[in-house]
Amino acid sequence: MASFARLLTVAVALATPIGFGVSAHAEELPTFAVTLKAGRIEPARLEVPAGRKIKLALRNEGPGAAEFEGREVRVEKVLAAGASSFVVIQPLRPGTYRFFDEFHPEAPDMELVAK
């Protein structure tokens, strides 16, 4: 019986740090939908919380490939027609950040405003 108690104590001690690690990382990121279509990025202006990691869920609804790019935040993601993906952006300082579709340079940019 003493060896069972010792084994149980060791098992609890080993499992406890793992449990804390999982719950700390399981927090959901604020997620915002972004659609690309033939160079157009929607929404054209997106407000996000400053000082927090965020996730942008990207979907290319255009007939060809698109490249979602934001140089200030060092993000680039190429999406085939009909593809979906995401990018995670590290906490931003308050301000406005420009994103564009590099495959369609004539199209208007998207503004990401961190507040």
GROMACS elastic network, one bead per residue, 0.5 to 0.9 nm:
[ bonds ]
;  ai    aj funct       b0    kb
    1     4     6  0.51176   500
    1     5     6  0.64213   500
    1     6     6  0.87323   500
    2     5     6  0.51376   500
    2     6     6  0.62229   500
    2     7     6  0.85945   500
    3     7     6  0.60431   500
    3     8     6  0.85057   500
    4     8     6  0.60556   500
    4     9     6  0.85533   500
    5     8     6  0.50332   500
    5     9     6  0.61292   500
    5    10     6  0.86598   500
    6     9     6  0.50807   500
    6    10     6  0.62740   500
    6    11     6  0.86244   500
    7    10     6  0.51691   500
    7    11     6  0.61246   500
    7    12     6  0.86537   500
    8    11     6  0.50417   500
    8    12     6  0.61552   500
    8    13     6  0.85393   500
    9    12     6  0.52464   500
    9    13     6  0.61412   500
    9    14     6  0.86515   500
   10    13     6  0.50645   500
   10    14     6  0.61432   500
   10    15     6  0.85692   500
   11    14     6  0.52056   500
   11    15     6  0.60809   500
   11    16     6  0.85568   500
   12    15     6  0.51282   500
   12    16     6  0.59418   500
   13    16     6  0.55151   500
   13    17     6  0.75021   500
   14    17     6  0.65763   500
   14    18     6  0.73099   500
   15    18     6  0.52988   500
   15    19     6  0.62019   500
   15    20     6  0.88684   500
   16    19     6  0.51908   500
   16    20     6  0.64465   500
   16    21     6  0.87701   500
   17    20     6  0.52162   500
   17    21     6  0.62319   500
   17    22     6  0.87693   500
   18    21     6  0.50929   500
   18    22     6  0.62854   500
   18    23     6  0.88220   500
   19    22     6  0.52956   500
   19    23     6  0.64193   500
   19    24     6  0.87360   500
   20    23     6  0.53890   500
   20    24     6  0.62126   500
   20    25     6  0.87656   500
   21    24     6  0.53051   500
   21    25     6  0.63558   500
   21    26     6  0.85887   500
   22    25     6  0.53628   500
   22    26     6  0.59830   500
   23    26     6  0.50705   500
   23    27     6  0.71032   500
   24    27     6  0.63559   500
   25    28     6  0.83036   500
   28    31     6  0.83370   500
   29    52     6  0.84339   500
   29    53     6  0.66313   500
   29    54     6  0.55736   500
   29    55     6  0.61531   500
   29    88     6  0.87047   500
   30    48     6  0.84698   500
   30    49     6  0.85350   500
   30    52     6  0.83804   500
   30    53     6  0.75358   500
   30    54     6  0.52083   500
   30    55     6  0.61275   500
   30    56     6  0.85523   500
   31    54     6  0.60628   500
   31    56     6  0.56838   500
   31    57     6  0.66766   500
   32    46     6  0.84269   500
   32    48     6  0.83078   500
   32    54     6  0.78526   500
   32    55     6  0.63635   500
   32    57     6  0.59498   500
   32    58     6  0.86120   500
   33    42     6  0.85444   500
   33    43     6  0.83730   500
   33    55     6  0.86798   500
   33    56     6  0.59040   500
   33    58     6  0.62055   500
   33    59     6  0.79274   500
   34    41     6  0.69323   500
   34    42     6  0.57201   500
   34    43     6  0.64449   500
   34    46     6  0.89512   500
   34    56     6  0.65118   500
   34    57     6  0.59414   500
   34    59     6  0.64915   500
   34    60     6  0.87756   500
   35    40     6  0.80628   500
   35    41     6  0.57163   500
   35    42     6  0.51552   500
   35    43     6  0.73058   500
   35    57     6  0.83338   500
   35    58     6  0.58430   500
   35    60     6  0.59544   500
   35    61     6  0.68742   500
   36    39     6  0.64243   500
   36    40     6  0.56341   500
   36    42     6  0.64927   500
   36    58     6  0.74358   500
   36    59     6  0.61388   500
   36    61     6  0.59818   500
   36    62     6  0.66197   500
   36    66     6  0.71107   500
   36    67     6  0.88205   500
   36    68     6  0.80026   500
   36   101     6  0.79966   500
   37    40     6  0.51552   500
   37    41     6  0.65971   500
   37    42     6  0.82987   500
   37    59     6  0.85708   500
   37    60     6  0.59156   500
   37    63     6  0.75849   500
   37    64     6  0.85419   500
   37    66     6  0.79537   500
   37    81     6  0.88992   500
   38    41     6  0.85190   500
   38    60     6  0.84678   500
   38    61     6  0.78050   500
   38    63     6  0.67781   500
   38    64     6  0.70867   500
   38    65     6  0.83433   500
   38    66     6  0.74997   500
   38   101     6  0.88770   500
   38   103     6  0.89895   500
   38   104     6  0.73345   500
   38   107     6  0.84928   500
   39    62     6  0.79465   500
   39    66     6  0.70593   500
   39    67     6  0.88313   500
   39   100     6  0.80912   500
   39   101     6  0.57004   500
   39   102     6  0.82781   500
   39   103     6  0.72130   500
   39   105     6  0.76547   500
   39   106     6  0.78350   500
   39   107     6  0.53451   500
   39   108     6  0.78172   500
   40    43     6  0.89879   500
   40    44     6  0.82384   500
   40    62     6  0.89075   500
   40   100     6  0.85249   500
   40   101     6  0.76103   500
   40   104     6  0.82629   500
   40   107     6  0.59673   500
   40   108     6  0.66897   500
   40   109     6  0.79311   500
   40   110     6  0.85630   500
   41    44     6  0.59873   500
   41    68     6  0.86093   500
   41    99     6  0.85870   500
   41   100     6  0.73972   500
   41   101     6  0.75447   500
   41   107     6  0.84358   500
   41   108     6  0.77233   500
   41   109     6  0.71263   500
   41   110     6  0.61051   500
   42    45     6  0.76452   500
   42    46     6  0.86325   500
   42   110     6  0.73110   500
   43    46     6  0.61889   500
   43   110     6  0.71075   500
   43   111     6  0.86106   500
   44   108     6  0.80323   500
   44   109     6  0.69975   500
   44   111     6  0.61990   500
   44   112     6  0.84205   500
   45   109     6  0.88925   500
   45   110     6  0.56760   500
   45   112     6  0.59177   500
   45   113     6  0.72864   500
   46   110     6  0.76926   500
   46   111     6  0.62176   500
   46   113     6  0.59998   500
   46   114     6  0.85053   500
   47   111     6  0.83903   500
   47   112     6  0.59441   500
   47   114     6  0.59051   500
   47   115     6  0.70005   500
   48    52     6  0.87437   500
   48    54     6  0.77825   500
   48   112     6  0.71139   500
   48   113     6  0.60908   500
   48   115     6  0.63502   500
   49    52     6  0.62292   500
   49    53     6  0.85077   500
   49    54     6  0.80615   500
   49    91     6  0.85314   500
   49    92     6  0.81198   500
   49    94     6  0.83148   500
   49   113     6  0.83152   500
   49   114     6  0.54108   500
   49   115     6  0.52618   500
   50    53     6  0.83752   500
   50    91     6  0.64167   500
   50    92     6  0.52170   500
   50    93     6  0.55853   500
   50    94     6  0.53985   500
   50    95     6  0.82667   500
   50   113     6  0.84209   500
   51    90     6  0.82877   500
   51    92     6  0.52500   500
   51    93     6  0.60281   500
   51    94     6  0.77339   500
   51   114     6  0.81916   500
   51   115     6  0.84913   500
   52    89     6  0.86498   500
   52    90     6  0.69576   500
   52    92     6  0.67955   500
   53    88     6  0.69428   500
   53    89     6  0.56398   500
   53    92     6  0.76034   500
   54    87     6  0.84252   500
   54    88     6  0.57348   500
   54    89     6  0.53449   500
   54    90     6  0.67690   500
   54    91     6  0.72160   500
   55    86     6  0.67360   500
   55    87     6  0.57484   500
   55    89     6  0.62302   500
   55    90     6  0.89567   500
   56    85     6  0.85712   500
   56    86     6  0.54582   500
   56    87     6  0.53746   500
   56    88     6  0.63948   500
   56    89     6  0.77706   500
   57    84     6  0.74738   500
   57    85     6  0.61209   500
   57    87     6  0.68264   500
   57    88     6  0.88543   500
   58    68     6  0.84726   500
   58    77     6  0.89746   500
   58    79     6  0.84674   500
   58    83     6  0.83328   500
   58    84     6  0.55307   500
   58    85     6  0.52071   500
   58    86     6  0.52632   500
   58    87     6  0.76911   500
   59    79     6  0.77766   500
   59    81     6  0.88151   500
   59    82     6  0.69965   500
   59    83     6  0.59327   500
   59    85     6  0.65583   500
   59    86     6  0.83643   500
   60    63     6  0.84076   500
   60    64     6  0.83855   500
   60    65     6  0.76184   500
   60    66     6  0.68629   500
   60    79     6  0.62975   500
   60    80     6  0.69626   500
   60    81     6  0.57009   500
   60    82     6  0.52231   500
   60    83     6  0.55173   500
   60    84     6  0.63603   500
   60    85     6  0.88828   500
   61    64     6  0.85333   500
   61    81     6  0.63441   500
   61    82     6  0.52794   500
   61    83     6  0.76581   500
   61    84     6  0.89604   500
   62    65     6  0.73627   500
   62    66     6  0.78628   500
   62    80     6  0.87473   500
   62    81     6  0.57317   500
   62    82     6  0.69285   500
   63    80     6  0.87035   500
   63    81     6  0.54607   500
   63    82     6  0.76852   500
   64    79     6  0.87462   500
   64    80     6  0.64475   500
   64    82     6  0.83677   500
   65    78     6  0.70896   500
   65    79     6  0.56305   500
   65    81     6  0.51600   500
   65    82     6  0.86465   500
   65    83     6  0.88451   500
   65   103     6  0.75734   500
   66    77     6  0.82687   500
   66    78     6  0.57470   500
   66    79     6  0.53292   500
   66    80     6  0.65476   500
   66    81     6  0.74874   500
   66   101     6  0.61046   500
   66   102     6  0.73481   500
   66   103     6  0.57837   500
   66   104     6  0.76593   500
   67    76     6  0.67882   500
   67    77     6  0.55414   500
   67    79     6  0.62141   500
   67    80     6  0.88254   500
   67   100     6  0.77751   500
   67   102     6  0.54513   500
   67   103     6  0.59153   500
   67   104     6  0.83891   500
   68    75     6  0.76999   500
   68    76     6  0.56848   500
   68    77     6  0.51789   500
   68    78     6  0.63358   500
   68    79     6  0.78825   500
   68    99     6  0.68691   500
   68   100     6  0.58718   500
   68   102     6  0.68622   500
   68   103     6  0.86873   500
   69    73     6  0.89015   500
   69    74     6  0.77582   500
   69    75     6  0.54659   500
   69    77     6  0.64979   500
   69    78     6  0.85574   500
   69    98     6  0.85152   500
   69    99     6  0.53966   500
   69   100     6  0.54179   500
   69   101     6  0.61998   500
   69   102     6  0.67153   500
   70    73     6  0.57206   500
   70    74     6  0.58942   500
   70    75     6  0.50893   500
   70    76     6  0.65760   500
   70    97     6  0.74332   500
   70    98     6  0.59938   500
   70   100     6  0.66385   500
   71    75     6  0.63050   500
   71    76     6  0.79366   500
   71    97     6  0.87109   500
   71    98     6  0.77409   500
   71    99     6  0.75208   500
   72    75     6  0.80075   500
   72    97     6  0.67421   500
   72    98     6  0.74915   500
   72    99     6  0.87451   500
   73    89     6  0.72781   500
   73    90     6  0.80747   500
   73    92     6  0.84000   500
   73    97     6  0.77986   500
   74    89     6  0.88726   500
   75    87     6  0.75273   500
   75    88     6  0.87144   500
   75    89     6  0.78566   500
   75    99     6  0.88551   500
   76    87     6  0.84907   500
   77    85     6  0.82884   500
   77    86     6  0.82275   500
   77    87     6  0.76155   500
   79    82     6  0.78993   500
   79    83     6  0.56607   500
   79    84     6  0.70001   500
   79    85     6  0.75318   500
   80    83     6  0.53053   500
   80    84     6  0.83847   500
   81    84     6  0.89366   500
   89    92     6  0.78175   500
   92    95     6  0.79583   500
   92   114     6  0.65268   500
   92   115     6  0.89166   500
   93   114     6  0.67179   500
   93   115     6  0.79891   500
   94   113     6  0.73781   500
   94   115     6  0.50619   500
   95   112     6  0.82767   500
   95   113     6  0.57551   500
   95   114     6  0.53005   500
   95   115     6  0.68864   500
   96   111     6  0.63450   500
   96   112     6  0.56282   500
   96   114     6  0.63168   500
   96   115     6  0.89058   500
   97   110     6  0.83197   500
   97   111     6  0.57270   500
   97   112     6  0.50286   500
   97   113     6  0.63369   500
   97   114     6  0.79663   500
   98   109     6  0.64526   500
   98   110     6  0.58896   500
   98   112     6  0.63105   500
   98   113     6  0.88493   500
   99   109     6  0.56674   500
   99   110     6  0.50519   500
   99   111     6  0.63393   500
   99   112     6  0.73952   500
  100   103     6  0.88239   500
  100   104     6  0.81502   500
  100   105     6  0.76166   500
  100   107     6  0.78400   500
  100   108     6  0.72626   500
  100   110     6  0.61138   500
  100   111     6  0.88653   500
  101   104     6  0.53958   500
  101   105     6  0.65179   500
  101   107     6  0.74431   500
  101   108     6  0.86233   500
  101   109     6  0.75802   500
  102   105     6  0.55098   500
  104   107     6  0.57390   500
  104   108     6  0.89781   500
  105   108     6  0.79506   500
  105   109     6  0.88705   500
